[in-house]
Amino acid sequence: MTELSAQDLLKHIENKIAEGAYKDSVHKITLITTRDVIRTILNTEF
């Protein structure tokens, strides 16, 4: 199993959104929400 940093995960999610690599609009919204939560955590807690 590969370990990812939060920054790596954030980049991966942003790439999926930018490339349109999601199943449907609900999946896209989930990715966007996840991205926003990770950004908020990184900006406020570290």
C-alpha contacts under 8 A as a table, 3 or more apart, distances in Angstrom:
res1	aa1	res2	aa2	distance
4	L	7	Q	7.95
4	L	8	D	5.82
4	L	9	L	6.35
5	S	8	D	5.11
5	S	9	L	6.32
6	A	9	L	5.05
6	A	10	L	6.08
6	A	38	I	7.45
7	Q	10	L	5.00
7	Q	11	K	6.21
8	D	11	K	5.14
8	D	12	H	6.18
9	L	12	H	5.03
9	L	13	I	6.22
10	L	13	I	5.21
10	L	14	E	6.13
10	L	35	R	6.18
10	L	38	I	6.93
10	L	39	R	7.67
11	K	14	E	5.05
11	K	15	N	6.10
12	H	15	N	5.16
12	H	16	K	6.31
13	I	16	K	5.10
13	I	17	I	6.32
13	I	31	L	6.54
13	I	35	R	6.56
14	E	17	I	5.16
14	E	18	A	6.12
14	E	35	R	7.15
15	N	18	A	5.01
15	N	19	E	5.95
16	K	19	E	5.24
16	K	20	G	5.97
16	K	21	A	4.85
16	K	22	Y	6.90
17	I	20	G	5.20
17	I	21	A	6.29
17	I	22	Y	7.19
17	I	28	K	6.79
17	I	31	L	7.11
17	I	32	I	7.46
18	A	21	A	7.76
22	Y	25	S	7.80
22	Y	27	H	5.90
22	Y	28	K	5.87
23	K	26	V	7.98
23	K	27	H	5.91
23	K	28	K	7.52
24	D	27	H	5.33
24	D	28	K	6.36
25	S	28	K	4.94
25	S	29	I	6.18
26	V	29	I	5.14
26	V	30	T	6.22
27	H	30	T	5.01
27	H	31	L	6.25
28	K	31	L	5.11
28	K	32	I	6.19
29	I	32	I	5.02
29	I	33	T	6.04
30	T	33	T	5.11
30	T	34	T	6.07
31	L	34	T	5.06
31	L	35	R	6.06
32	I	35	R	5.05
32	I	36	D	6.18
33	T	36	D	5.11
33	T	37	V	6.21
34	T	37	V	5.15
34	T	38	I	6.21
35	R	38	I	5.25
35	R	39	R	6.17
36	D	39	R	5.10
36	D	40	T	6.12
37	V	40	T	5.09
37	V	41	I	6.19
38	I	41	I	5.17
38	I	42	L	6.14
39	R	42	L	5.15
39	R	43	N	6.03
40	T	43	N	5.15
40	T	44	T	6.03
41	I	44	T	5.35
41	I	45	E	5.54
41	I	46	F	7.52
42	L	45	E	5.77
42	L	46	F	5.58
43	N	46	F	6.38
